[in-house]
Amino acid sequence: MNTRYIKNGILIAFILLSASCKKFLEEVPNDALPTESSIVDATTARAAITGAYDRVQSYYARHYPTLGTITTDNVIFNGTLSEYLQLDQNAIPTDNVITVAAYQAIYRTINSANSVIASLPAVGDPLLTTAERNKILGEAYFIRALAYFDLGRGWGGVQLQLVPTSDLGVLKGIKRSTLDQTYDQVLADLVQAEQLLPEDATVRNRAQKSAARALRARLHLYRRQWADAENYASQVISNTKYTLIKPYKSFFTAPFQTAESVLELAYSANDRNTYWNLWYPSSAGGQYTLKPSDALVAKLNNPAVGGTRNTLIAGTGTTVYGVLYNTTATGVDPSYLIRIAELYLIRAEARAQQNKLTEAAADLNAVRARADVPPTTATTQAGLLQAIEDENGIEFAFESHRWFDLVRTERAGAVLGVTNRNYWLFPIPYSDIQSDPDVVQNPGY
């Protein structure tokens, strides 16, 4: 009897060890099906793409926005957990809980999108119309593009895995790509997505053509392809379904999915957005781990800088906190992935880089006017680019832009004091380096 228990114990231990050795392997719960048999008809195809969106929600509900905020001058550490302190000090070890969780959650998102892309063409259900098939497939390409874009700007060139990881064999020999190669894949997926996605409807929590064009505008901005960035931003801005709404707080107070949103992630009472908990003080039920910096609070409260954007904060004295993610006090507030304000500022920057200074100032002033801030006084290219950088920092103070903006413009050293460029990328998780011989760590870690 004892021998049998020992054998069983060894077997269980072996199974658990095997299940944890690769980041791409996922346990199959009792209420799930293996990839190869999970997408077989219209119902399972719809469920699969919903699941892919849920994967995006999982990394935008806390970890990824944290990487874009606490690492900057707008947000400071105010808690007790060391993983947040490491990010705040830009001294990030390879086992930092936040970077590990974000990195691995993004790859799980990619795997979900890959499953849809691989399986959907073979589904022969007559209930799955061509239009719906194209829509689902376009959404999967968009989700994969977003995921690889988020990996690229955070970790640099990464392993490009374009088929579902139904077994370990498909993972062997995949080396890290360059950042250009990673962004090339993002572009290829966005081209596919734009072709397949439907024209924009009233729903703003599912990808449509304008979402693909907007992400492409952002991608071209990061690649310093100014004319393309201007072109794609203009395509979204010219769509009358999107507009800057007043007052500023209207876009993040219920009801959601306003004309401001090109794409936002919806949550519900059964699938809550927990990010608010890091922002709210204990008196309001939060952890108060992330806190607006004194400098940011001063800017938001300055009518000539923040204007009506001071509605992003609440509280007084030493207990000022951000309210972007819990205006309903129920945890169902969205994550804002793409807002029309970003497209105006993308186009403003792209135009300024092309010396279209009058047009650049007009785009910048559109965003400022919505917040009841006076027009810019900048007239030179350098002055306008600085004004656009400053405007981005205020407009998206608690969204995942500031860190990545300062890195892509090579301003992280001057603004944040992070002069070692190795630390402009996050470390590849130590567990992934150990488990995959094809993964090479970023320099400096």
N, C-alpha and C positions, 0 to 999 in steps of 0.2 A: 504493500500500500504506500509506504513512504517513498519507494522508488518511483512509483507512478506519479506521485505529487511532484517529485523533483524533476522528472522528465517534462511534466506539464508546465512547471514553472520555467524551465529552460526554453521551452517552445514559445511561451507567452513573451518572455524577455526578448527572444530573437525577433518575434513579429514586431514588437514595439520599437526595437532598435532599427529594424529595416524601414519602418514607416517614417522615421524621423531623419533619415540620412540625406534626403534631397529636398530642397525648397519647393520643387515643382510637384512632388508627390502629394496628393491630397487624400485623406481618408474618405472612404465612401460610407456615409451614415446609413442607418437602416431605412431611412425614408428617401434615399436617393438611388439613382441608377448609374452604371458605368457610362462613360462618354459615348462609347461606340453603340450603345443601345438606348440612349436617352432622348435623341431627337429623331422621331420617326413619323410624326404627323403634325398637323397644324397646332394642336394643343401643346405638344411638347416643344415645338419651335417657339411658340409665344412664351412659354415658361422659361425656356433657355435664355432668350434675350432679356427677359425680366431679371433673371439671375445674373446676367452680365452687368446690368445696371446696378444691381445690388452690390456687386463687387466694387464698382466705382464708388458707390455710397460708402462702402466700408473704409476706404482710405481717405475719402474727403470728409468723413464725419468727425475726424479728429487729427490723425497723424500728419497728413500732407499739408493742410493749412497751417499747422503748428510749425512745420519746417520753414514756411515762407514768412512767418511773423516773429516768433520769439528770437530768431537769429538776427533781427534788425534793431534799429534805433527806435522804432515805434512801440515796441512791446518789450517788457522786462519780466524776468522770473520773479514770482512772488509766493512760491510754495515751498515744499519740503522734499520733493522727489528729485533725485540727482540727475535723472535722464533729461529733465527740463533745464536744470542748471547748466549741464554740459552744452546744450544747444545755445542757451543764452550767452555763454562765455565763448562760443565758437571753439570749444575744445572737446571734440566729439570722438569718443573711442569707437572701435569697430563693433562693439556689442551694445551700442546705445539702443535702448528699447524702442525709441520713436523711429529712428532711421531704419532699423531692422523691420519693424512692423509695416512701415510704409513701403519699403522696397519689396518685401515678400507679398504684401497685399496687391501691389500693382502687377506683379507677375501672375498672381491668381486671376486677376482681371483679364490679363492677356490670354491666359489659358481658357477662360470662359468664352472670350470672343473667338479664339481659334476653333473651339468646338463648334460654334455656330457656323463659322465660315466653311469648315470642313464638311459638316454634316448636312447643311440645309439643301445643297443642290440635289442630293439624292432623295429627298422627301417627295413622295408622289401623291400626297393627300390632295384630292380635288377641292377640299375646303380651304387649302392654302392657295389663294389666288396669286397670279404673277405679281400684282401690285404689292400685296402683303409680303410675298417672298422677297422682293427687291427691297422693301422697307426694312425688314428684319436684317437682311444681309448688309444693307447700307449702315444700319445702326451698329452692327458688329464691327465693320471696318472703322467706323468713327471711334468706337470705344477703344479698339486696339491702337488707333492713331493717337488718341488722347493719352493712353497709358504709356506708350513709348515716348511721346513728347515729355511727359512728366518724369519718366526715368532719365531721359537725355539731359534735361536741364538741371536735374538734381545730382546725377551720378556720372554724367558723361556718356560716352559710347558704351553700349551694353550688349549682351547676348541677344540676338534676334531669333526668337523662337516663333515660328510661323505655322506650326502644326500642333494639335492637341497632344499633351503628354500622357497618352494612354499607357505607355510603358517607357522604361528608362532608355531604351535603345535610341529613341528619337532625340535624346539630349546629348549624346556623345559627340564630341568633336566640335561643338559650337563655341567658337572663340568670341571674345568681346569685339564688337565692331567699333569703328571710330564714331565720333559724334556726328560727323557729316553723313556717314552711312546710316546711322540711327535716324537722323532727320530725313534722309532720303526715303526710308521706309515709312515714316510718318506721312510724308508727302504722297507716296504711292497709295497709301490707305485712304487718305483724304480725297484723292482723285476718284477712287472707286466709290467712296461714300457719297460724294456729291452727285455722281451719276445715278446712284441707286436710290438715294433718299427722296422722299416726296417734297413737293413745294410746301412752304410754311403754312401751317394751320394755326389754330388758337392755342394748342397745347405747347407748353414750353419746357416740359420736363422729359421730353424725348427728342433725340437728335433729328433735325430736318436740314434742308439744303443750307440755310443760313448758318447753322451751327458749324457745318463743315467749312463754309467760306470764312467764318469768323476765326476758327482755329487755324485755318491756313494763313490768314492775315497775321495772326500771332506768330506762327512758325516763320514766315518770311521776315518778320521784324527781328526775331532772334537770329536769323541767318544774315541779317543786314542786306536783304534784298528789298530795297526801299520802294521801288516802283511796284513790285508785286504786292508788298504789304499795303501800299496805298490803294491799289486796285481792288483787292479783296475786302478791305475795310469799307471802301466806298460801296461795294455791292450790298453789304449788309445795311449800311447807313441809309441807302436809298430805298430800302424796303420799308414801306410805311407801317408795317406791323410792329416796328421797333422805334422807340423814341425815348428821349430823356424826360422823365416825369418829375413833377413838382408837387409838394415839397420833397426834398431829398429822401426823407425817411419813408416815403411812400413805397419804395421798391422793396423794403425789408419789413414792412408791417402787413399783417393779414388784411385782405386776401392776397395770396401770393400769385406768382405767374403774371406779373404786370407787363406792360409794354416795354419795360426796362430790360427784361430778361431775354437773352438769346437762348440760354440754356441754364437751367437750374435743376438740382436734384431734389426730388420730393421725398419727404418722410411722413410717417403717420404715427398714430398712437401705438401701433403694434411694431413699428420699425422706426424708433426715435433717433433724432440727431442729438448725440450726447456732447457735442463740442461746447455748447453753452456752459456746461458744468465747469470748464477750465477758466471761464471768464467771470462768473458771478461770485460775489463774496459769500462767506458761510451764512451770513444773515439771510441770504436769498436762496440758500440751498446748494451753493456751489463750492468749488475747491479754491477758487481765486488764485490759480497757478499762473495764469497769463494776465498781465496788468498793463494798461496803457502807460507809456513813459510820461514823465512830467513834461518833457519837451513836446510830445504829441498832444497832450491835453491842452497846453498853452496854444498850440496852433489851431486846434479844433475850436477853442473858445475865442479865437481872434476873428472878428467879423470879416476882416480883409483877407483872411487865409482860409479859415474853415467854413465861414458862413453858416448855413443851416446844417452842415455836417456835424455840428456838435451834438446832434441827436444820436450819434453813434455811441455816446457815453452817457452814463448816469452816475449818481452818487456825488459826494462832496469830499473835500479835504484829501485825506490819505486813502479814502475808499471810493475812488473813481473807478468804474469798470465798464467794459464794453458790452453792449446789448444787442449786437447784430444778430446773434443766433438764438435768441429766446424771447422774442417780442410777444409770443403767445403764452409764455410760462407753461407750455405743455411739451416742449421738446420736439415739435413737429416743424420747426422753421427749416427752410431749405439750405442747401449749400449752393452758393452762387458761383457757377463755373464761368459763364461769359455774360457780361452786361454790355449794353450798347455804349455806355460811357467808355469802356475800354476801347471800342472800335474807333471812337472819336480821338482818343489819345494815341492809339496806334497810328492813325492817319496823320495826326498832328506831328508826331515824331518822324514818320517817314517823309512827310513833306518838308519838314525843317532840314532833314538830312539832304534833301534834293534842292535846298535853297529856295523853296516855295514858301517864303516867310510869311507873306500876307495870308495865304491859305492855311498855313500851320497855326498862325495866331487865331484865326477864325474858329478852327476846331477846338483849340484850347479854351477859347472864350465861351464856346457853347457849353462845355462842362462846368466852367466857373459860373456862368450865368444861372445854370440850373440850381447851383448852391448859393445863389445870391451873393457871389463874390465879384468885385469889380474886374473889368478887363485887365489883361496882362499889360505891363508897361515895357516888356521885353521887345526889342526890335531887331537884334542881331541873331545870327544863327546860334551862337554859343549861349546867349541869353535865353532864347526860346527853348533850347534843349534842356537847360537847367530848370526853367519854369515848368516844362512838361514832366521832368523827373519829380519835381516837388509836388506837382498836382497829382501824379500817380500815387505818391506817398500818402496824401491826404484822402483822395477819393477812395482808395482801396486799402485803407489803414489796417483793417482786420481780415482782409482776404489774402490769398496766397500769391502775392505779386512782388512785394518790396524786395525780399532777398534775391529773387531770381532776376528782377530788373537791374539791381545793382551789380550782380555778377555779369549779366550779359553786356552791360555797358562798361564793364571793367572799372566800376566806381566803388566796389566793396572795400577796397583799401582806403581810399580817401574819405569815405563817409563813415564806415564802420570800424576802421582801423585793422581790418583783416588783410594784412599786407602779404602774407604767404599765400600765393595763388593756389597752392595744393589744397588749401582748406576752402576753396570756393566750390569744391565738389564734396559731397558727403561720402563717407567710407562705405565700401561694399561690406555687407555683414560678414563678420568673422566666420560664422557658421557656414555660409555659402562658399567662402574661400576654402574651408576645410573639407567640405563635402563634394566640391566640383573642381577637378584639376584644370578645367578649361577657363576658370574665372581668375583674373589677375586683379589684384588690389589697386586702387587709385594711389598715385604717388603721395608720399608723406604720411601714410598710415601703416 
